[in-house]
């Protein structure tokens, strides 16, 4: 059992603890993928702050945690428990996102959502919807561009702009960071994420390839063929195939005696 410490809000924003680097994957977050349906246009100016009532700004939203002994890039959890983490890149049609969240909850499953900041600018209510459902919420950069290819200043802005939106909407910068358009971060991006308050980069070992729109049956087969105890699975909001596949994935996981939990629970 990993002992977890909680930092205060100010400390999280300036945390920069060093972590030993881990291995990298070769697959990517939609490397070469088409944009998700109804993708939010890239803003040309910084959006105005989103008004939030006290009820929409929880003061105790989860914050990032350091997991001593784990690498910078987390690709999976313990193999000793029949648990998996279904992680979703948060962008696309909000109606599909809500359907996926509701489906998971009806099956007793909890997800990890890595939200794009510009998506939250357009749909700020979804940040609270995700947390209220018991799911993890994290940072997937502000505009979902190729963050590894950016200059240091621009990459830092992609990470911190999304963190600021999460902070404003939830009281926390989110529990995880995942770089956009790639499965793993360069050393520079990993360092910038640590400086922003994210001790680890959440990668994955199972890629559903749902962003290629292969059909729901293919998404289901791909996930179930590769998943095992401790797996972190990459999926996406914004694709109808994923909505159709999720009940079958969850039913089969249940038949195998496996539970879909948040990444935080997977590693705790």
C-alpha positions in Angstrom: 0.0 0.0 0.0 1.5 3.3 -1.0 1.3 6.1 1.6 -0.2 9.2 0.0 0.4 12.7 1.3 -1.8 15.6 0.4 -0.3 19.0 -0.3 -2.1 22.2 0.2 -3.4 24.1 -2.7 -0.6 26.6 -2.9 2.0 23.9 -2.5 0.5 21.9 -5.4 0.8 24.8 -7.8 4.5 25.2 -7.1 5.5 21.6 -6.5 8.5 20.4 -8.4 9.6 17.2 -6.8 11.9 15.1 -8.9 11.0 11.6 -9.8 13.2 8.9 -11.4 12.3 8.6 -15.1 10.6 5.5 -16.4 10.3 3.8 -19.8 8.5 5.3 -22.8 5.9 3.9 -25.1 5.9 4.2 -28.8 2.2 4.5 -29.4 0.6 7.9 -29.0 -2.5 9.8 -27.9 -4.0 9.8 -31.4 -0.6 10.1 -33.0 -1.7 11.0 -36.5 -5.4 10.8 -35.5 -8.1 12.8 -36.9 -9.6 15.4 -34.6 -12.6 14.3 -32.5 -16.0 15.2 -33.8 -17.2 18.7 -32.8 -13.7 19.6 -31.5 -13.5 23.0 -29.8 -11.8 25.6 -32.0 -8.4 26.8 -30.8 -8.9 30.1 -29.0 -6.9 33.1 -30.3 -7.2 34.9 -26.9 -7.3 33.8 -23.4 -10.9 33.1 -22.5 -12.5 35.2 -19.7 -12.7 33.4 -16.3 -15.7 31.1 -16.1 -18.1 32.2 -13.3 -18.5 29.5 -10.7 -21.0 29.4 -7.8 -19.8 28.0 -4.5 -21.5 24.8 -5.2 -19.6 24.4 -8.5 -16.2 25.1 -6.9 -15.6 22.3 -4.3 -12.9 23.3 -1.8 -11.7 19.7 -1.3 -11.3 18.4 -4.9 -8.5 15.8 -5.1 -5.0 17.0 -5.8 -2.0 15.3 -7.5 -0.1 12.8 -5.4 3.4 11.4 -5.5 3.8 7.7 -5.5 7.3 6.8 -4.2 8.9 4.1 -6.1 6.9 4.6 -9.3 8.5 6.0 -12.4 7.7 9.4 -14.0 5.6 7.7 -16.7 3.0 5.4 -15.1 1.7 2.8 -17.6 0.0 0.4 -15.2 -0.8 -0.4 -11.6 -0.2 -3.5 -9.4 -0.7 -6.8 -11.1 -1.8 -8.4 -7.8 -5.4 -7.0 -7.8 -8.1 -7.5 -10.3 -8.5 -3.8 -11.1 -8.0 -1.7 -14.2 -8.1 2.0 -15.0 -10.2 3.1 -18.0 -8.8 6.6 -18.9 -10.5 9.0 -21.2 -9.1 11.8 -23.3 -11.7 14.6 -22.5 -12.7 16.3 -25.6 -15.6 16.1 -28.1 -19.4 16.1 -28.0 -20.5 16.7 -24.4 -23.6 14.5 -24.8 -21.4 11.5 -25.6 -19.2 12.3 -22.5 -22.3 12.4 -20.3 -23.5 9.1 -21.7 -20.2 7.4 -21.0 -20.1 8.7 -17.5 -23.6 7.6 -16.8 -23.0 4.2 -18.3 -19.9 3.6 -16.2 -21.8 4.7 -13.0 -24.6 2.3 -13.7 -22.1 -0.5 -13.9 -20.4 0.5 -10.7 -17.3 1.6 -12.6 -15.2 4.8 -12.1 -13.2 6.4 -14.9 -10.2 8.8 -15.2 -10.8 11.8 -17.4 -7.9 13.8 -18.8 -9.7 17.0 -19.9 -8.6 19.5 -22.6 -8.7 23.0 -21.2 -10.4 24.6 -24.2 -13.1 21.9 -23.9 -13.7 22.9 -20.3 -13.9 26.6 -21.4 -16.8 25.6 -23.6 -18.4 23.1 -21.2 -17.4 24.1 -17.7 -20.2 22.1 -16.0 -18.5 18.9 -17.1 -15.7 19.3 -14.6 -18.0 19.1 -11.7 -20.1 16.4 -13.4 -17.0 14.2 -13.6 -16.0 14.8 -10.0 -19.6 14.3 -8.7 -19.7 10.9 -10.4 -16.7 9.8 -8.3 -14.3 9.9 -11.3 -10.7 11.2 -11.5 -10.2 14.5 -13.3 -6.8 15.5 -14.8 -5.0 17.8 -17.3 -4.6 17.0 -21.0 -3.2 20.3 -22.0 -5.1 23.5 -23.0 -5.5 22.9 -26.8 -4.6 19.3 -27.4 -1.7 20.1 -29.7 1.6 18.2 -30.1 3.0 19.4 -26.8 6.3 17.4 -27.1 7.1 19.4 -30.3 6.6 22.8 -28.7 9.1 25.3 -27.3 9.6 25.3 -23.6 7.6 28.4 -23.1 4.7 27.2 -25.2 4.6 23.8 -23.7 4.6 25.3 -20.2 1.7 27.5 -21.2 -0.2 24.4 -22.5 0.1 22.7 -19.1 -0.4 25.7 -16.8 -3.4 27.1 -18.8 -5.3 23.9 -18.4 -4.2 23.6 -14.7 -5.6 27.1 -14.1 -8.9 26.2 -15.6 -9.2 23.1 -13.5 -8.2 25.1 -10.4 -10.9 27.7 -11.1 -13.6 25.2 -11.8 -12.8 22.6 -9.0 -10.4 24.1 -6.5 -7.6 21.7 -7.7 -5.3 21.4 -10.7 -6.6 17.8 -11.1 -5.0 14.6 -10.1 -3.1 13.6 -13.2 -1.3 15.0 -16.3 -1.3 13.3 -19.7 0.5 15.0 -22.6 -1.5 15.5 -25.8 -0.9 13.8 -29.1 1.5 11.3 -27.6 1.6 8.4 -25.1 4.5 9.7 -23.1 6.2 13.0 -22.4 9.7 14.2 -23.4 12.0 14.9 -20.4 11.3 18.6 -20.9 7.5 18.2 -20.8 7.8 15.8 -17.8 9.9 18.4 -16.0 7.4 21.2 -16.8 4.5 19.0 -15.5 6.4 18.4 -12.3 7.0 22.1 -11.9 3.3 22.7 -12.5 2.5 20.3 -9.6 2.1 16.9 -11.3 4.7 14.4 -9.9 3.9 11.8 -12.5 2.8 11.6 -16.2 -0.1 9.2 -16.7 0.6 7.1 -19.7 -1.1 3.7 -20.6 -0.3 0.2 -21.8 -3.6 -0.6 -23.6 -4.6 1.6 -26.6 -8.2 1.0 -27.6 -7.6 2.8 -31.0 -11.2 4.1 -30.7 -10.1 7.4 -32.3 -9.6 5.5 -35.6 -13.4 4.7 -35.6 -13.0 1.0 -36.2 -16.5 0.1 -35.0 -17.7 -0.7 -31.5 -17.0 -4.4 -31.8 -13.4 -3.7 -32.8 -12.9 -1.4 -29.8 -14.3 -4.0 -27.5 -12.1 -6.8 -28.9 -9.0 -4.6 -28.7 -9.5 -3.7 -25.1 -10.5 -7.1 -23.9 -7.6 -8.8 -25.8 -5.0 -6.7 -24.2 -6.3 -5.8 -20.7 -5.0 -7.6 -17.6 -4.7 -6.9 -13.9 -3.4 -3.3 -13.3 -3.8 -2.2 -16.9 -4.3 1.5 -17.7 -6.4 1.7 -20.9 -6.6 4.7 -23.3 -10.1 5.6 -24.6 -11.7 8.8 -25.8 -14.8 10.9 -25.3 -16.3 12.1 -28.6 -16.6 8.8 -30.5 -19.9 6.9 -30.8 -18.0 3.6 -31.1 -16.7 4.1 -27.6 -20.2 4.7 -26.2 -21.5 1.6 -27.8 -18.5 -0.5 -26.7 -18.3 0.5 -23.1 -21.2 -1.6 -21.7 -19.8 -4.8 -23.4 -16.3 -4.0 -22.0 -17.6 -3.5 -18.5 -19.8 -6.6 -18.6 -16.8 -8.7 -19.7 -14.5 -7.2 -17.1 -17.1 -8.1 -14.5 -17.4 -11.6 -15.8 -13.6 -12.0 -15.4 -13.9 -10.7 -11.8 -12.2 -7.4 -12.7 -13.2 -3.9 -11.6 -12.8 -0.6 -13.4 -11.6 1.9 -10.9 -10.0 5.4 -10.9 -6.3 5.6 -11.5 -6.0 6.9 -7.9 -7.7 3.8 -6.5 -5.6 1.6 -8.8 -2.4 2.8 -7.4 -3.5 3.2 -3.7 
